[in-house]
Amino acid sequence: MDNMFSKLLTPCHIIDINTLKKNISILYEIKQSTGCKLLFANKGFSNTFFYRFFDGFVDGISASGYYEAKLAKENYSGQVHTFSPSYTIQEFSCIEKYSDVIIFNSINQLQTMMSKKSKTHAGIGLRINPEYSEQIDYRIDPCHPYSRFGVHREELTNTIINTIDGLHLHTMCEQYADTLKNTLEITKKKYGDVLNQVRWLNIGGGQLYTASGYNLLSAINTINSIKNAFGIDVYIEPCEAFMHNTGIFVSKIVDIVNNGISSVILDSSAICHLPDIIHSPYRCEIANASVAFKKKYTYRICGCSCYAGDIYGDYSFDNRLRIGDYLVFQDTAAYSMVKNNMFNGIRLPYIYEQDSDGSLKLVKSYGYDVYYSFI
């Protein structure tokens, strides 16, 4: 495997086009079987170089604010649906310009921005909080107590309902068809009377539709059930399902330090390049590795920044690691590349495309000019 990467510039992200196409075909099957509208959630993977693979399959892009909406509208032909917890008055005219649908997080935001809204075509949605989630960690649970996300049922007066075209919810993260079914059952019970009065429901993302073992038929039946019960359009806006297992992150060992444990120092940084390891309840799998002490040799895998907590985690291997070896972090496309940063002036990773024949092509690199413009 090391020979395969020896000619690559590292650290780097590699996107596997075959897997991306396979994932797109699975999501398109859901679209075909339900008549739902399929949006790609730009927030988790914003590299427009890969947009070309979505043509003819997705109905549009979901965005998280002005820049994402502009990026989507200028690089993709479909609709742009924008949601943000807080729009500013200064940017709202730009949001309108690049959005086909604008979704608000609160009644106050809805009323404030509607007073500024021009007579544009943009549809209007409102995010709801069904007060139901199967997440355990509050950091990835939008329905945790005191959550800032979404409107509760009692806030939805007839006046407000008459102002909007649809409802939006997003309560799931890396979950499966049973969670989807449970979530929509609760939503029907709490918001059924509202769903009878609007035109669409966006059920967000967070479903691993393309994962091995996912019950696709159950998800299709659940979506059809709510779609037919209320005679509305249903939108789904996955990102991770599109990008699941499409990406790997390759980093080279530059040093090994022993101070009670053998610490491998890479040419990359967890806090810069896979920051969810630091900020979220997340452990990234490494090829041919296991949890600490399960295999013969255990190492602490560390980043190259000055931050003491720049640690990928403790892993064990069958063979000793050596300076110059490569480590391959798996399933790193979604929510990694978009969070990369240049703390310590550390270079952003190179980006390669792995084509259908297995060949690797460099599609993006970042130099000092990017760092300079950032600071």
C-alpha positions as CSV (number, residue, x, y, z in Angstrom):
1,M,0.0,0.0,0.0
2,D,2.9,2.4,0.8
3,N,4.1,1.9,-2.8
4,M,0.7,3.1,-4.0
5,F,1.0,6.4,-2.2
6,S,4.8,7.0,-2.6
7,K,4.2,9.4,-5.5
8,L,1.4,11.3,-3.8
9,L,1.8,14.7,-2.2
10,T,0.7,14.4,1.4
11,P,-1.3,14.9,3.5
12,C,-4.1,14.4,1.0
13,H,-7.8,13.6,0.6
14,I,-8.6,11.0,-2.1
15,I,-12.2,10.8,-3.5
16,D,-13.2,7.5,-5.0
17,I,-15.5,8.2,-8.0
18,N,-16.8,4.7,-8.3
19,T,-18.1,4.7,-4.8
20,L,-19.6,8.2,-5.2
21,K,-21.5,7.0,-8.3
22,K,-22.7,4.0,-6.5
23,N,-24.0,6.1,-3.6
24,I,-25.7,8.5,-6.0
25,S,-27.5,5.6,-7.7
26,I,-28.9,4.3,-4.4
27,L,-30.2,7.8,-3.4
28,Y,-31.7,8.2,-6.9
29,E,-33.5,4.9,-6.3
30,I,-35.2,6.4,-3.3
31,K,-36.1,9.4,-5.4
32,Q,-37.6,7.2,-8.1
33,S,-39.5,5.0,-5.6
34,T,-41.1,7.8,-3.7
35,G,-41.2,10.9,-5.9
36,C,-39.4,12.8,-3.2
37,K,-37.1,15.7,-4.0
38,L,-33.4,15.0,-3.6
39,L,-31.1,17.7,-2.4
40,F,-27.3,17.5,-1.8
41,A,-26.3,19.1,1.5
42,N,-23.5,21.4,0.6
43,K,-22.5,21.9,4.2
44,G,-20.8,18.6,4.5
45,F,-18.8,18.6,1.2
46,S,-18.5,21.8,-0.8
47,N,-16.0,20.9,-3.5
48,T,-17.7,21.9,-6.7
49,F,-15.3,19.9,-8.8
50,F,-17.5,16.9,-8.0
51,Y,-20.8,18.5,-8.7
52,R,-20.7,17.2,-12.2
53,F,-21.6,13.7,-10.9
54,F,-24.9,14.9,-9.5
55,D,-26.2,16.2,-12.9
56,G,-29.5,14.5,-13.8
57,F,-29.8,12.8,-10.4
58,V,-30.4,15.5,-7.7
59,D,-33.0,18.3,-7.7
60,G,-30.8,20.8,-6.1
61,I,-28.5,21.8,-3.3
62,S,-29.2,22.7,0.3
63,A,-27.1,25.6,1.7
64,S,-26.3,27.0,5.1
65,G,-26.0,30.7,4.4
66,Y,-25.0,33.3,1.8
67,Y,-21.6,31.8,0.6
68,E,-22.9,28.3,0.3
69,A,-26.0,29.5,-1.5
70,K,-23.9,31.5,-3.9
71,L,-21.5,28.6,-4.5
72,A,-24.4,26.3,-5.3
73,K,-26.3,28.7,-7.5
74,E,-23.3,29.5,-9.6
75,N,-22.1,26.0,-10.0
76,Y,-25.2,23.8,-10.2
77,S,-28.4,24.2,-12.3
78,G,-30.9,22.9,-9.7
79,Q,-32.7,24.6,-6.9
80,V,-31.0,26.1,-3.9
81,H,-32.7,25.7,-0.5
82,T,-31.0,27.8,2.3
83,F,-31.4,27.4,6.0
84,S,-29.5,29.3,8.7
85,P,-30.2,29.8,12.4
86,S,-29.6,33.5,11.9
87,Y,-29.8,35.6,8.8
88,T,-28.5,39.2,9.1
89,I,-30.4,42.1,7.5
90,Q,-27.2,43.1,5.7
91,E,-26.9,39.7,3.9
92,F,-30.5,38.9,3.4
93,S,-30.8,40.4,-0.1
94,C,-27.9,38.2,-1.2
95,I,-29.6,35.2,0.4
96,E,-32.7,36.0,-1.6
97,K,-30.7,36.4,-4.8
98,Y,-29.2,32.9,-4.6
99,S,-32.0,30.9,-3.0
100,D,-35.1,29.3,-4.4
101,V,-36.3,28.5,-0.9
102,I,-35.4,30.2,2.4
103,I,-36.0,28.4,5.6
104,F,-36.1,30.3,8.9
105,N,-35.2,29.0,12.4
106,S,-37.6,31.1,14.5
107,I,-40.7,33.2,14.4
108,N,-38.7,36.3,15.1
109,Q,-36.4,35.7,12.2
110,L,-39.3,34.9,9.9
111,Q,-41.1,38.0,10.7
112,T,-38.1,40.3,10.7
113,M,-36.8,39.1,7.3
114,M,-40.2,38.8,5.7
115,S,-40.6,42.6,6.4
116,K,-37.4,43.0,4.3
117,K,-38.2,40.5,1.6
118,S,-38.6,41.8,-1.9
119,K,-41.2,40.4,-4.3
120,T,-39.0,37.5,-5.3
121,H,-39.9,33.9,-6.3
122,A,-38.3,32.4,-3.2
123,G,-40.5,30.0,-1.2
124,I,-40.6,30.2,2.6
125,G,-40.1,27.5,5.1
126,L,-39.8,27.2,8.9
127,R,-37.7,24.8,10.8
128,I,-39.6,22.8,13.5
129,N,-38.4,21.1,16.7
130,P,-40.4,17.9,17.1
131,E,-38.7,17.5,20.6
132,Y,-37.7,13.9,19.6
133,S,-34.3,12.6,18.9
134,E,-32.4,9.4,19.3
135,Q,-29.0,11.0,19.7
136,I,-27.2,10.6,23.0
137,D,-24.6,13.3,22.8
138,Y,-26.0,16.9,23.0
139,R,-23.4,18.2,20.6
140,I,-25.1,16.4,17.7
141,D,-28.6,16.5,19.1
142,P,-30.6,19.5,17.8
143,C,-33.5,18.5,20.1
144,H,-31.5,18.6,23.4
145,P,-33.1,20.6,26.2
146,Y,-32.8,24.4,25.6
147,S,-31.8,23.8,21.9
148,R,-31.8,26.9,19.8
149,F,-33.0,25.0,16.8
150,G,-36.6,25.1,15.5
151,V,-40.1,26.1,16.4
152,H,-42.3,24.1,18.8
153,R,-45.9,23.3,17.8
154,E,-47.5,25.8,20.2
155,E,-45.6,28.7,18.4
156,L,-47.3,28.0,15.1
157,T,-50.4,30.2,15.0
158,N,-52.7,30.2,11.9
159,T,-51.2,33.5,10.9
160,I,-47.7,32.0,10.9
161,I,-48.8,28.9,9.0
162,N,-50.4,31.0,6.3
163,T,-47.1,32.8,5.8
164,I,-45.0,29.7,5.0
165,D,-44.9,27.1,2.2
166,G,-43.3,24.2,4.1
167,L,-41.7,22.8,7.2
168,H,-38.2,21.6,7.8
169,L,-36.7,19.3,10.4
170,H,-33.3,18.0,11.0
171,T,-32.8,15.7,14.0
172,M,-30.8,12.8,12.8
173,C,-27.0,12.0,12.4
174,E,-25.6,8.8,11.0
175,Q,-28.8,6.9,11.8
176,Y,-30.9,4.2,10.2
177,A,-34.4,3.5,8.9
178,D,-36.0,2.8,12.3
179,T,-35.0,6.2,13.5
180,L,-36.5,7.8,10.4
181,K,-39.8,5.9,11.0
182,N,-39.9,6.9,14.6
183,T,-39.1,10.5,14.0
184,L,-41.7,11.0,11.3
185,E,-44.4,9.2,13.4
186,I,-43.8,11.8,16.1
187,T,-43.8,14.6,13.6
188,K,-47.1,13.4,12.1
189,K,-48.7,13.4,15.6
190,K,-47.4,16.8,16.6
191,Y,-47.6,18.7,13.3
192,G,-50.2,16.7,11.4
193,D,-52.7,19.6,11.3
194,V,-50.0,21.9,10.0
195,L,-48.8,19.4,7.3
196,N,-52.4,19.4,6.0
197,Q,-52.0,23.2,5.3
198,V,-48.5,23.4,3.7
199,R,-47.0,22.2,0.4
200,W,-43.9,20.4,1.5
201,L,-41.9,18.8,4.3
202,N,-38.1,18.7,4.3
203,I,-37.0,15.8,6.6
204,G,-33.3,16.8,6.5
205,G,-30.3,14.5,6.4
206,G,-28.6,12.3,8.9
207,Q,-29.8,9.0,7.4
208,L,-27.1,6.5,6.2
209,Y,-29.1,5.4,3.2
210,T,-26.0,4.1,1.5
211,A,-24.5,2.2,4.4
212,S,-24.3,-1.6,4.3
213,G,-27.3,-3.1,6.2
214,Y,-29.5,0.0,5.8
215,N,-33.1,-1.0,5.2
216,L,-33.8,0.9,2.1
217,L,-37.3,-0.5,1.6
218,S,-38.4,0.6,5.1
219,A,-37.1,4.2,4.4
220,I,-39.0,4.2,1.0
221,N,-42.2,3.1,2.8
222,T,-41.8,5.7,5.5
223,I,-41.3,8.5,3.0
224,N,-44.2,7.3,0.9
225,S,-46.4,7.1,4.0
226,I,-46.0,10.7,5.1
227,K,-46.0,12.0,1.5
228,N,-49.3,10.3,0.7
229,A,-50.9,11.0,4.1
230,F,-50.8,14.7,3.6
231,G,-50.5,15.1,-0.2
232,I,-47.3,17.1,0.1
233,D,-43.8,17.0,-1.5
234,V,-41.1,15.5,0.7
235,Y,-37.5,16.7,0.5
236,I,-34.5,14.7,1.7
237,E,-31.1,16.4,1.9
238,P,-28.4,13.9,2.7
239,C,-24.7,14.6,2.5
240,E,-23.0,11.8,4.4
241,A,-25.1,9.3,2.5
242,F,-23.7,10.7,-0.8
243,M,-20.1,10.7,0.4
244,H,-20.2,7.6,2.6
245,N,-16.9,5.6,2.1
246,T,-15.9,7.7,-0.9
247,G,-13.0,9.4,0.8
248,I,-9.7,8.5,2.5
249,F,-7.2,10.7,4.1
250,V,-3.5,9.8,3.6
251,S,-0.8,11.1,5.9
252,K,2.9,10.2,6.2
253,I,4.9,9.4,9.4
254,V,7.7,12.0,9.9
255,D,8.8,11.0,13.4
256,I,8.3,8.5,16.3
257,V,8.8,9.7,19.9
258,N,8.8,7.4,22.9
259,N,7.8,8.9,26.3
260,G,5.9,6.1,28.0
261,I,4.1,5.4,24.8
262,S,5.3,5.4,21.2
263,S,3.9,8.6,19.7
264,V,3.7,8.7,15.9
265,I,4.0,12.3,14.5
266,L,2.4,12.8,11.1
267,D,2.7,15.4,8.4
268,S,-0.9,16.3,9.1
269,S,-2.9,17.6,12.1
270,A,-6.1,16.2,13.7
271,I,-7.2,19.7,14.7
272,C,-6.6,21.1,11.2
273,H,-7.5,18.2,9.0
274,L,-9.9,15.9,10.9
275,P,-11.2,18.3,13.5
276,D,-14.3,16.3,14.5
277,I,-11.9,14.0,16.3
278,I,-11.1,16.9,18.6
279,H,-14.6,18.5,18.8
280,S,-17.1,15.7,18.4
281,P,-17.6,12.2,19.8
282,Y,-15.8,10.7,16.8
283,R,-13.0,8.2,16.2
284,C,-11.7,7.7,12.7
285,E,-10.8,4.2,11.6
286,I,-7.3,3.6,10.2
287,A,-6.6,0.9,7.6
288,N,-5.1,-2.3,9.1
289,A,-5.3,-0.9,12.6
290,S,-7.4,-1.7,15.7
291,V,-8.1,-0.3,19.1
292,A,-5.1,0.1,21.5
293,F,-3.4,-3.1,22.7
294,K,-5.6,-5.4,20.6
295,K,-2.8,-6.0,18.1
296,K,0.9,-6.4,18.9
297,Y,2.1,-2.8,18.6
298,T,0.3,0.2,20.1
299,Y,0.9,3.8,19.1
300,R,-0.5,7.2,19.9
301,I,-1.1,8.9,16.5
302,C,-0.4,12.6,16.8
303,G,-0.6,15.7,14.6
304,C,2.1,18.2,13.7
305,S,0.7,21.3,15.3
306,C,1.8,22.9,18.6
307,Y,-1.5,22.1,20.3
308,A,-0.9,19.5,23.0
309,G,-4.3,17.8,22.3
310,D,-3.5,17.4,18.6
311,I,-4.0,13.6,18.8
312,Y,-5.9,11.3,16.5
313,G,-6.1,8.6,19.1
314,D,-4.4,5.4,20.2
315,Y,-4.3,2.5,17.7
316,S,-2.6,-0.9,17.5
317,F,-1.0,-2.6,14.5
318,D,0.3,-6.1,13.6
319,N,3.7,-4.7,12.5
320,R,5.9,-1.9,13.8
321,L,5.4,1.5,12.2
322,R,8.4,3.3,10.7
323,I,9.2,6.8,9.6
324,G,8.1,7.2,6.0
325,D,5.1,4.8,6.4
326,Y,1.7,6.1,5.3
327,L,-1.5,5.9,7.5
328,V,-4.8,5.8,5.7
329,F,-7.8,7.2,7.6
330,Q,-11.1,5.9,6.3
331,D,-14.4,7.4,5.3
332,T,-13.2,11.0,5.6
333,A,-15.0,12.9,2.8
334,A,-18.1,14.2,4.5
335,Y,-17.7,16.9,7.2
336,S,-13.9,16.7,7.1
337,M,-12.7,18.7,4.1
338,V,-15.1,21.5,4.8
339,K,-13.8,21.9,8.3
340,N,-10.1,21.9,7.3
341,N,-8.2,25.0,8.7
342,M,-4.7,26.5,8.7
343,F,-3.9,26.7,12.4
344,N,-0.1,27.1,12.8
345,G,0.0,27.9,9.1
346,I,-0.3,24.2,8.4
347,R,-0.9,23.5,4.7
348,L,-4.4,22.4,3.7
349,P,-4.4,18.9,2.3
350,Y,-4.0,18.1,-1.4
351,I,-7.1,16.7,-3.1
352,Y,-7.0,13.7,-5.5
353,E,-9.7,12.0,-7.6
354,Q,-9.5,8.3,-7.9
355,D,-11.0,7.5,-11.3
356,S,-12.8,4.4,-12.4
357,D,-9.6,2.7,-13.6
358,G,-8.0,3.3,-10.2
359,S,-5.7,6.1,-11.4
360,L,-5.2,9.1,-9.1
361,K,-5.4,12.7,-10.4
362,L,-4.5,15.8,-8.4
363,V,-7.5,18.1,-8.7
364,K,-6.7,20.8,-6.1
365,S,-3.8,22.1,-4.1
366,Y,-3.3,25.0,-1.7
367,G,-0.3,27.2,-1.3
368,Y,0.9,30.1,0.8
369,D,-1.4,32.5,-1.0
370,V,-4.4,30.7,0.6
371,Y,-2.9,31.1,4.0
372,Y,-2.0,34.7,3.4
373,S,-5.5,35.6,2.2
374,F,-7.0,33.9,5.2
375,I,-5.1,35.9,7.8
